[in-house]
């Protein structure tokens, strides 16, 4: 344990020399199967999503029901997330006190520029909004909320995050993308590499996401060594607000990123 703590302090990353729990990891895989928006999943659907034996999924789902993390609907013969999962999301918000420190900056930027602004965090092959202010000109854009997951390779904060990573860390994300995107990955990778090179040159990324929004993104360094994606977006079909170009929006976003980092440095 002491060796693990020493290595964690030295590297700045979580390190444990003892092996983890395979059963726990598999149980979490079942919970993560619901993150793509499925309201409920049958046992066979869970098997297909997590690629584990049916008997293993049955045992794990039973344990998750007993633990209060899943509920079973006898009529549908399917599982759904239990209310405790919503409480975990709220607990996350409380654990990240730094978000409250900069919410005023983000909201003021969104209102001043008539645009949508969000902070997101990395999760495997997605970026997850942890806070967002929707001040764009379209009502449609206001349906986005904290917890929304964006494919890392197509959204501006995801491209910025990948550009921020070192070669080894980015290769690990690429390996997961290759597994999940299958035959489409070589084409996606070529496009992504071009976007990453541009992001490194400009300091911000550009993207049009699958949700019909376009925008720019960058990264901000948070407390305790965390890295967030910061983006400003608008409805792609409407274009940016009349007073902004992509270039001016990118520069404004970089200035906002500097203000956010400064606020975190000076906050108690």
N, C-alpha and C positions, 0 to 999 in steps of 0.2 A: 504493500500500500504506500509506504514512504517513497519507494522508487517511482511509483506511478505519479505521485504528487510532485516529486522533483522534476520529472520529465514534462509534466503539464506546465509547470512554471517556466521551465527552460524554453519550451517550444511555443508557449502561448496557446496551445490547443489541448483538447481533452485527450488524455492518454491513460490507458489501463493495461498493465501487463497480464492481468488475470483474464481468462476467457469470459465472454458474456453468456447470457442464457439464450439458448436456441429457441426454447419454447416461448419465451417472452418476445423475442424478435419475430417469431411467426405469428403470434397473437396480434402484434402491432401491424403486421402486414394485412391482417384481416380488417382491422380498423381503417387502415389507409385505403382499402378497396372502396370505401364510401366517399372518398374525397373528390371523386370525379363528378359528384352530383347525383348519384343514384339514391332515390328515397328509400328503397329497400332492396335486399339481395337474398335470393334463395341459396340453399346450400350448394347447389350445382353451379350457380352463378359465381359464388365465392371461390369455388374450386377453379373455375376458368380464369378468374382475375388474379388469384394469388399463386396459381400453379403449384398447389400442394395436394397430396392424396386426400380423397374424400373423407376417409376415417380421421385423418389429422384435423381437417377443417371442422368436422363434427365435434371432436373433443374440444378444440379451441373455442368454437362458437358457444358451446355449453359453458365453458369457464368464463367467457366474457359476459354471458347473460347472468351467471351467478354473481359476477363482480359488479354488475350494474352498469356495464359499458355498452351492452347491446340489449335490445328487446326483441322478443319473438312474437310475430303476428300469426296466430293459428289459422286465420281465414286465408291469408295470402301464402302461408307456409314460407315466410321469409323473415329475415332479420332487418332491423333498422337501428340506428344509433339511439342510445338512451339519453335522457336529459342531462346526465352528468357530463357528457361531451361538450355541451354548450357552456357549462360551468368552467370547463378547462379553458375555453376561449376567453372567458371573462377574467379568469385567473392570470392568463398570459398578459392581458392588457394591464392589469395591476402590477405585474412583475416588471414591466418595461416603463418605469417612471420617466425615462428620457423622452417618450412620445409626448407626454403632456408638456414638456419643456418647450417643444418646437411647434406644437399645434397652431399657436397664434401666428407664427411666421408663415406656415404653409397656407393657412386660411387667408391671410392677407394677400399673399402672392396670387392665390386662385381668384380672389375677388377683384384685385387690381387688374389682372390680365384676362379676366373672363374665360378662365380655362380650368381644367381639372388637374389636381395635384395629388400625388400619393407617395407614401413610403411603403416599400415592400421588402420582404426578407426571403432569402434563398431556402428552398425545400426540394431537394433532389433535382428533378428536371422542371421545376416550376419556381416562379416568384409569387409570393403570397402577400396581398395587400394587408398591412397592419394598421394603416390609417389612410383615409382619403377624403378629400374635399372636392365636391363636384360643383363647380361654378361655371361650367361650359354653357354655351348658348342653347344646347339641345337638351330637352327633357330626358331623352333616351339615355344620355350619359349618366344620369343620376341614379340609375339602377345598380351601379357598381358600388360595392361596400367592402368593408374590411372582411377578410377571409376569402375573397375571390382569388382563384389560382390562375396564373397566366403562364402559358408555355414559355420556358426560358429562352428558347431560340427565336421566338417571333416578337417578343415584347421589348420595348426600349430599355426598361430597367434590367431585364435579363441579359441583353446583349452587353450593356454597360458592366454588369456584374462579371460576365465571362471575360471581358476585356481586362478587368481588374485582377483576375486570378493569375497565379503563376502557371507555368507550362504544365507542371505535374498535376496541379489541382484541376486545371481545365481539361486535361486528358481524362481524368476520372469522370467528370461530368459528360464528356463526349462518349465515353464507353457506355454510360447509362442511356444516353440519347440513341446511340447506335442500336442498342438492344430493343428499345421501345419503338423507334421509328422505322426499323426494318429496312426494306428496300429503298425507301425514300431518303435514308440518311446521307448517302454520298452527295446528293443534290443539295440537301439542306445544309450539310457541312460546308460546301463550297460557297454558298450564299452567306452563311454565318461568318466564315473567315473574312470575307470582304467587309462585312458590317463591323467586325471586331477591329480590323485594321483602321477603318474610318473613325471608330470611337476612340482609339488610342491617339489618332492624329488630332482630332477636334476637341477631345475631352468629354464629349457627349455622344450618345448613339441616336440613331433615327430608326423608326419602325412603324409599320402598320400591322396591328394585331388582328387575330381571327375574330375579335368581337366588333370589328368595324371602327375601332379608334386608331388614330395615328398620333405620334408625338415624339418627344425626345426624352432621353434618360441619362442619368449619371449615377455615380456611387457617392455615398457619404460614410465616413468612418464614425461609428458610434462609440459609446462607453464600453468598457470591458472588451475592447478589440472587435466588436461586432461591426459588420458592414451591411448597410442598407442600400437598396435601390431607390433612387429619387426620380420621379418622372412627371412631366407635364403633358397632358393629352387633350385631344379634341376629336370630334366626329370626323372621320376621314372624308366622308362625302361632302361635308360642309367646309372643310379646310380650316386653317388656323384663324383666329380673330383678325379682322382687317388691319389692325395696327401692328401685327406681328408677322415676321417671316421666320422660316425655320432657323436661320442663322441668329436672328435677334432673340428668338425664344431659347435657343441653345445657350447663348451667352447669359441671358437672364437666369436660366436654370443653374448655371455654374456659380453665379453670384449668390443665388439662394442656397446652394450646397455649402458655400463658404460660411454663410450666416448661420446655417444649421450646425455645422461643426463648431463654430465659435461659441454658439449658445450652449452646446454640450460641454465644451471645455470650461466655461465660466460658471456653469450651474453647480450648486452644492451637491 
